[in-house]
């Protein structure tokens, strides 16, 4: 059988969707990824971005990136392990460790590589990774790269987690890995109930806080701060592609553990270092996160207004408790049709289909920014009401 046969079978599916106008992916923007974007000359309200604090277009952040290019050039030309470490990387790692009140930090080139590197480095033969069934794909893939066993527990269910742990041998190393904020559902891992289990059964805990940093907690330090358990979470992972307005990833924790990861994580050792522009961007964004808590206040004001508005219209937004607000539809084609109608009406949102969600649980993922104005939110709610009624999704 020809290796490319699968490609020939898949192509007509994509081609038909494009011809019918229901292909929702790889749509090029013709503008900055701001609160409103331009696509083919048309302005849309951006409700599909992870730019939670709106820092991607902040003049101070942009200037920091420009200054970094002038001093360091456009890239690092090698891996962190060899020639690719700049003093800027070291400064960022020090500042992130201090921000989280942890001993050390290591920065990766992407968030995806961070989870791949951390999990595959720590979970070895004879160890066990215990994951939430809705953990991010990068965690799943990191587990597959490791030589350890993988066990899963029911989403956000500490009782299920405890049952899994109790079924395992006591003399094995165990790493429990959860998303702090789940990227599709918008709900929060109950760390207040998970942490006591870690202490009871002597497990280590890693939290993927990609969608929580800058969003949750009094100081924006994420899910552990939100629940007041920062000193009891062993590893906190995050990305720079959300609140930090660029690309990259990091993990903070105990110095000896981070040192081990620094010397064992293959995605770090064998990838080029995160470029100086991105590092400078994060440093500037971190300064703003620490000094301008009013951004989080406005972000939550926008998110709560949308939650209340969508629920009152009759939309099923599930158990979300964050600025990620899914609209659960279920049927794949209904989801794509609704996405297209929203797009035509002036909203950019994200249709999410299996395997990103379980079968028959397709949804429209919306997310909100601190820089969305009252006018943006009002207009978005009006569009959702008009399109939802027309498509029979709400009464």
Secondary structure by P-SEA (a helix, b strand, c coil): cccaaaaaaaaaaaaaaaaaccccccccccccccccccccccccccccccccccccccaaaaaaaaaaaaccccccccccccccccaaaaaaaaaaaaaaccccccccccaaaaaaaaaaacccccbbbbbcccccaaaaaaaaaccbbbbbcccccaaaaaaaaaaccccbbbbbbbcccccccccccaaaaaaaaaaaabbbbbbbccccccccccccccccccccccccccbbbbbcccccccccccccccaaaaaaaaaccccccccccccaaaaaaaaaaaaaaaccaaaaaaaaaaaaaaaaaaaaaccccccccccccccccccaaaaaaaaaaaaaabbbbbbbccccccccbbbbbbbbcccccaaaaaaaaaaaaaaaaaacccc
